[in-house]
Amino acid sequence: MSPFKSEAQRRKFYTLYEQGKISKKTLTEWEKATAGKKLTERKKEKAGKTK
């Protein structure tokens, strides 16, 4: 599993878990992969990328 990239992504995963769209196992794996890392509030976009 990949670690969370930002606090916003972490919140999104907890929301998906509460809605039953992802399992507790998935959430736990991502939390373990992120353990001890300092996360930014939001991931910054790469320069030159447009929406």
PAZA-123114 format. One line per field, with one value per atom (N, C-alpha, C): x, y, z; atom name. Coordinates in nm, 4 decimals. Layout:
<sites>
c1: [X	...]
c2: [Y	...]
c3: [Z	...]
zagu: [CA	...]
</sites>
This chain:
<sites>
c1: [0.0830	0.0000	0.0871	0.0326	0.1002	0.0666	0.1590	0.1248	0.0371	-0.0335	-0.1117	-0.0180	-0.0627	0.0172	-0.0139	-0.1321	-0.1719	-0.2784	-0.3008	-0.4070	-0.5438	-0.5591	-0.6861	-0.7173	-0.6163	-0.6369	-0.6727	-0.6081	-0.6392	-0.7860	-0.8319	-0.9720	-1.0668	-1.0319	-1.1142	-1.1272	-1.0173	-1.0213	-1.1095	-1.1032	-1.1889	-1.3361	-1.3648	-1.5022	-1.5487	-1.4631	-1.4976	-1.5203	-1.4401	-1.4583	-1.5929	-1.6274	-1.7555	-1.8740	-1.8564	-1.9625	-1.9658	-1.8686	-1.8630	-1.8034	-1.7334	-1.6769	-1.5376	-1.4692	-1.3421	-1.3462	-1.2632	-1.2643	-1.1721	-1.1941	-1.1088	-0.9656	-0.9507	-0.8187	-0.7418	-0.8076	-0.7437	-0.7008	-0.7892	-0.7593	-0.6409	-0.6387	-0.5299	-0.3972	-0.3978	-0.2748	-0.2168	-0.3031	-0.2568	-0.2025	-0.2687	-0.2213	-0.0841	-0.0639	0.0655	0.1747	0.1437	0.2415	0.2783	0.1889	0.2100	0.2693	0.2701	0.3106	0.4384	0.4287	0.5446	0.5794	0.5064	0.5371	0.4589	0.5246	0.4586	0.3927	0.2613	0.1859	0.1493	0.1488	0.1012	-0.0514	-0.1129	-0.2590	-0.3111	-0.2512	-0.2899	-0.1637	-0.1699	-0.0584	-0.0552	0.0605	0.0755	0.0771	0.0155	0.0148	0.1509	0.1864	0.3124	0.3001	0.4096	0.4114	0.3694	0.2867	0.2433	0.1243	0.0777	-0.0386	-0.1667	-0.2562	-0.3829	-0.4963	-0.6028	-0.7205	-0.8169]
c2: [-0.1192	0.0000	0.1252	0.2284	0.3572	0.4361	0.5217	0.6093	0.7245	0.7838	0.9030	1.0124	1.0949	1.2064	1.3361	1.3451	1.4679	1.4380	1.5344	1.5219	1.5182	1.5916	1.5923	1.4518	1.3830	1.2475	1.1529	1.1716	1.0886	1.1057	1.2315	1.2570	1.1918	1.1982	1.1387	0.9876	0.9218	0.7779	0.7430	0.8229	0.7968	0.8167	0.9138	0.9351	0.8147	0.7668	0.6493	0.5267	0.5118	0.4004	0.4102	0.5306	0.5501	0.5223	0.5488	0.5240	0.3785	0.2991	0.1586	0.1321	0.2295	0.2145	0.1522	0.1556	0.0857	0.0098	-0.0924	-0.1762	-0.1197	-0.1659	-0.1260	-0.1738	-0.2901	-0.3447	-0.2483	-0.1969	-0.1021	0.0230	0.0763	0.1963	0.1728	0.0589	0.0252	0.0123	-0.0497	-0.0659	0.0697	0.1615	0.2947	0.3694	0.3553	0.4203	0.3675	0.2363	0.1772	0.2268	0.2392	0.2864	0.4327	0.5084	0.6508	0.6794	0.5828	0.6011	0.6842	0.7883	0.8718	0.9788	0.9865	1.0864	1.2142	1.3264	1.4564	1.4862	1.5069	1.5306	1.6775	1.7236	1.8586	1.8570	1.9727	1.9797	1.9315	1.9804	1.9394	1.9171	1.8221	1.7970	1.9080	1.9606	2.0675	2.0075	2.0791	2.0349	2.0582	1.9762	1.9942	2.1159	2.1867	2.3058	2.2699	2.3546	2.3376	2.2458	2.1865	2.0980	2.1800	2.1526	2.2253	2.1323	2.1915	2.1111	2.0998]
c3: [0.0000	0.0000	0.0000	-0.0516	-0.0541	0.0712	0.1138	0.2267	0.1795	0.2752	0.2428	0.1960	0.1034	0.0522	0.1250	0.1884	0.2570	0.3620	0.4496	0.5495	0.4815	0.3717	0.2985	0.2456	0.1955	0.1455	0.2608	0.3748	0.4920	0.5324	0.5375	0.5719	0.4715	0.3437	0.2382	0.2589	0.2944	0.3180	0.4368	0.5440	0.6592	0.6223	0.5376	0.4912	0.4088	0.3192	0.2378	0.3254	0.4306	0.5238	0.5948	0.6418	0.7104	0.6184	0.4893	0.3918	0.3461	0.3907	0.3542	0.2177	0.1611	0.0268	0.0277	0.1427	0.1581	0.2905	0.3003	0.4200	0.5285	0.6495	0.7617	0.7363	0.6732	0.6417	0.5509	0.4485	0.3560	0.4304	0.5124	0.5894	0.6827	0.7496	0.8416	0.7685	0.6502	0.5724	0.5322	0.4903	0.4515	0.5734	0.6873	0.8105	0.8507	0.8420	0.8760	0.7821	0.6535	0.5552	0.5783	0.6415	0.6644	0.8023	0.8896	1.0296	1.0436	1.1254	1.1570	1.0548	0.9460	0.8432	0.8680	0.8437	0.8554	0.7208	0.7235	0.6005	0.5868	0.4638	0.4362	0.4363	0.4457	0.4424	0.3072	0.2007	0.0651	-0.0175	-0.1087	-0.1990	-0.3028	-0.3264	-0.4258	-0.5663	-0.6607	-0.7996	-0.8614	-0.9594	-1.0307	-1.1219	-1.1417	-1.2254	-1.3687	-1.4262	-1.5637	-1.5812	-1.4768	-1.4882	-1.4839	-1.5770	-1.5814	-1.5440	-1.4971	-1.4589	-1.5726]
zagu: [N	CA	C	N	CA	C	N	CA	C	N	CA	C	N	CA	C	N	CA	C	N	CA	C	N	CA	C	N	CA	C	N	CA	C	N	CA	C	N	CA	C	N	CA	C	N	CA	C	N	CA	C	N	CA	C	N	CA	C	N	CA	C	N	CA	C	N	CA	C	N	CA	C	N	CA	C	N	CA	C	N	CA	C	N	CA	C	N	CA	C	N	CA	C	N	CA	C	N	CA	C	N	CA	C	N	CA	C	N	CA	C	N	CA	C	N	CA	C	N	CA	C	N	CA	C	N	CA	C	N	CA	C	N	CA	C	N	CA	C	N	CA	C	N	CA	C	N	CA	C	N	CA	C	N	CA	C	N	CA	C	N	CA	C	N	CA	C	N	CA	C	N	CA	C	N	CA	C]
</sites>
